[in-house]
Amino acid sequence: MSILPPPNPTIPFRQERELIADACRVLAGRGLADGILGHISLRIDDERLLVRCRGPWERGLGNTTPEDIRLIRFDGSEAAPGELDGWSPPNELPLHTAVLQSRNDVAAVVHAHPSRTVAADLAGIVIRPIVGAFDIPGAKLAAAGVPVYARAVLVREEKLAAEMVTAMADRPVVLLRGHGLTSAAATVEQAVLQAISVDVIARLSLDILSAGGTLRDIPEEDMAELPDLGSTFNTQVAWRHELARLTGIVGPPKA
């Protein structure tokens, strides 16, 4: 007997739910969301969002299905009959809604608990542009700064969410001390890829310092030489790669 609900091909926003479910599995596959902690949301309109909820078949982010992505209102109530039957919104829903309501440039929010990023921050390591062509989007993100929300709390109240948003300002990623990170972007794919870039720089920083090395920002002239490879390469190709890491070789997109 299956422990998962049967797929429902008529469910509204099926494509968007599949995207968020894929993104949750990418986070887990990259080690940014071990176990059952972490969630992703996508704005539908000014009153509703899709968000990864915890349901009766909960098996962790690495096993997320589209049925785990539920349509709710910003206040946490269900946006359509049956959306929360057996599912509960994240305790940290205010983390998502505060970002979405304060940033017109944002449609997707990722909250994850990457242990390497947490460890680097607790060790006093700032996310810096120590790489160049190794990860061009990551280098540029780091060069512009990755702020820190210095409270190791569960962001389940509007007041705490407002504090986090203030710390985040207009940046795409904010670290949550002793907790994780929040990444915000115009698309789910971009928000996940940003989180991966920050975690990779955190891992490299830990490795360099553990080997007795010194962290050095790449020179300004090298930063100036880094091209913008465009969204097709930086996001679309990178995202196909992330999906292929999970499932093996993938074919052309479905029509």
C-alpha positions in Angstrom: 0.0 0.0 0.0 1.4 3.4 -1.0 2.1 5.9 1.8 1.6 8.8 -0.7 -1.6 10.4 -1.9 -2.6 9.6 -5.5 -1.6 12.4 -8.0 -4.4 14.7 -9.0 -3.9 15.9 -12.6 -6.8 18.4 -12.3 -5.4 20.3 -9.3 -5.1 24.1 -9.9 -1.7 25.5 -10.6 -0.3 22.0 -11.1 2.7 23.2 -13.1 3.7 25.7 -10.3 3.2 23.0 -7.6 5.5 20.6 -9.6 8.1 23.4 -9.8 8.1 24.0 -6.1 8.2 20.3 -5.3 11.2 19.9 -7.7 12.9 22.8 -6.0 12.4 21.3 -2.5 14.0 18.1 -3.7 16.9 20.1 -5.2 17.5 21.8 -1.9 17.6 18.5 -0.1 19.8 16.9 -2.8 22.3 19.8 -2.4 22.3 19.3 1.4 20.6 22.6 2.1 17.5 21.2 3.7 18.1 17.9 5.4 15.2 16.2 7.0 11.8 17.9 7.3 13.0 21.5 7.9 12.7 24.2 5.2 10.1 25.4 2.8 9.5 27.3 -0.5 6.8 29.7 -1.5 5.6 31.3 -4.7 3.3 34.4 -4.9 0.1 33.8 -7.0 -1.4 37.2 -6.5 -1.7 39.9 -3.8 -3.7 37.6 -1.6 -2.6 34.0 -2.3 0.6 32.0 -2.4 1.6 28.4 -3.0 3.8 27.0 -0.2 5.3 23.7 0.8 3.2 22.5 3.7 3.6 19.5 6.1 1.1 16.8 5.4 -0.1 13.4 6.6 2.5 11.7 4.3 5.4 13.8 5.5 8.8 12.2 4.6 11.0 15.3 4.3 11.9 17.8 1.7 13.8 15.3 -0.4 10.5 13.4 -1.0 8.3 16.4 -1.7 5.4 15.8 -4.2 3.2 18.4 -5.8 0.4 17.4 -3.3 2.6 18.8 -0.5 2.3 22.3 -2.1 -0.9 24.0 -1.0 -2.6 27.2 -2.0 -3.3 29.5 0.9 -3.9 33.1 1.7 -1.3 35.3 3.2 -3.0 35.0 6.6 -2.5 31.2 6.5 -6.0 30.3 5.8 -6.9 28.0 2.9 -7.5 29.7 -0.4 -9.8 27.0 -1.8 -11.9 24.2 -0.2 -9.7 21.2 0.8 -6.4 22.9 0.4 -5.5 22.4 4.0 -7.3 19.1 4.6 -4.5 17.2 6.4 -1.8 19.8 5.6 -0.5 22.6 7.8 1.3 25.8 6.6 4.9 26.3 7.9 5.2 27.8 11.4 7.4 30.3 9.7 4.8 31.5 7.2 5.3 35.1 8.3 8.9 34.8 7.0 7.5 34.3 3.5 4.7 36.8 3.6 6.8 39.6 5.1 9.3 39.3 2.2 6.6 39.0 -0.5 4.6 41.9 0.9 7.6 44.2 1.2 9.4 43.4 -2.1 7.7 44.0 -5.4 10.7 42.4 -7.2 10.2 39.1 -5.4 7.8 36.3 -6.3 9.5 33.3 -4.7 11.0 32.8 -1.2 13.3 29.9 -0.1 13.9 29.2 3.5 16.5 26.5 4.2 18.8 25.2 6.9 22.2 24.6 5.2 24.6 23.4 8.0 27.7 24.6 6.2 26.3 28.1 5.8 25.3 28.2 9.5 28.7 26.9 10.6 30.6 29.5 8.5 28.5 32.3 10.0 28.9 31.1 13.5 32.7 30.9 12.9 32.6 34.6 12.0 33.1 34.0 8.3 31.5 36.6 6.0 30.2 35.5 2.6 32.8 37.2 0.4 33.6 37.1 -3.3 36.5 34.6 -3.0 35.6 33.0 -6.3 35.3 34.5 -9.8 34.6 32.5 -12.9 34.0 29.4 -10.7 30.5 30.8 -10.0 29.9 34.2 -11.6 26.4 34.8 -10.2 27.6 33.8 -6.8 30.7 36.0 -7.0 28.5 39.0 -7.9 26.0 38.2 -5.2 28.8 38.0 -2.6 30.5 41.1 -3.8 27.3 43.1 -3.2 27.0 41.7 0.4 25.1 39.0 2.2 23.6 40.5 5.4 22.9 38.6 8.6 19.8 38.6 10.8 21.5 38.0 14.1 18.7 36.3 16.0 18.6 32.5 16.2 14.8 32.4 16.5 11.9 30.6 14.8 10.5 33.4 12.6 6.8 32.7 13.3 5.7 36.1 14.3 5.2 39.2 12.2 7.5 41.2 14.5 10.4 38.8 14.0 9.7 38.6 10.3 9.8 42.4 10.0 13.1 42.4 11.8 14.5 39.8 9.3 13.2 41.9 6.3 14.9 45.0 7.8 18.2 43.1 8.0 17.7 41.7 4.5 17.0 45.2 3.0 17.1 45.0 -0.7 19.5 42.0 -0.9 18.5 38.7 -2.4 19.8 36.5 0.5 20.0 37.0 4.2 21.7 34.6 6.7 19.8 33.7 9.9 22.3 33.3 12.7 22.2 29.8 14.2 19.3 29.0 11.9 19.7 29.1 8.1 19.1 31.4 5.3 16.3 33.1 3.4 16.6 33.6 -0.4 14.2 35.8 -2.4 13.9 36.2 -6.2 11.6 36.7 -9.1 11.5 33.0 -9.8 11.7 29.8 -7.7 14.6 28.6 -9.7 16.6 31.8 -9.1 15.9 31.8 -5.4 17.1 28.2 -5.1 20.3 28.8 -7.2 21.1 31.8 -5.0 20.9 29.7 -1.9 23.2 27.1 -3.5 25.8 29.7 -4.5 25.9 31.1 -0.9 26.3 27.6 0.5 29.1 26.7 -1.9 31.0 29.9 -0.9 30.5 29.0 2.7 31.8 25.5 2.2 34.9 26.8 0.3 35.6 29.3 3.0 35.5 26.6 5.7 37.7 24.4 3.6 40.3 27.1 2.9 40.5 28.2 6.6 40.7 24.5 7.7 43.6 24.0 5.4 45.4 27.0 7.0 44.7 29.3 4.1 43.5 32.9 4.1 40.3 34.2 2.5 41.0 36.8 -0.2 38.4 38.7 -2.3 39.1 38.4 -6.0 40.7 41.6 -7.4 38.4 44.4 -8.7 39.9 44.1 -12.2 39.0 40.4 -12.3 35.5 41.1 -11.0 35.1 43.7 -13.8 36.0 41.1 -16.3 33.3 38.6 -15.3 30.6 38.7 -18.0 26.9 38.4 -17.5 26.1 35.1 -19.2 22.4 35.9 -19.2 19.4 34.2 -17.6 19.3 31.4 -20.2 22.7 30.1 -19.0 22.7 31.3 -15.4 19.1 30.1 -14.6 17.6 27.8 -17.3 20.7 25.7 -18.0 21.7 25.6 -14.3 18.2 24.5 -13.3 18.2 21.7 -15.9 21.4 20.6 -14.4 20.0 20.6 -10.8 17.0 18.5 -12.0 19.3 16.1 -13.8 21.3 15.6 -10.6 18.2 14.3 -9.0 16.7 12.2 -11.8 19.5 11.4 -14.2 19.5 12.5 -17.8 16.5 14.6 -18.7 15.1 15.2 -22.2 13.7 18.3 -23.8 11.0 20.2 -22.0 7.5 19.0 -22.5 5.4 20.9 -25.0 
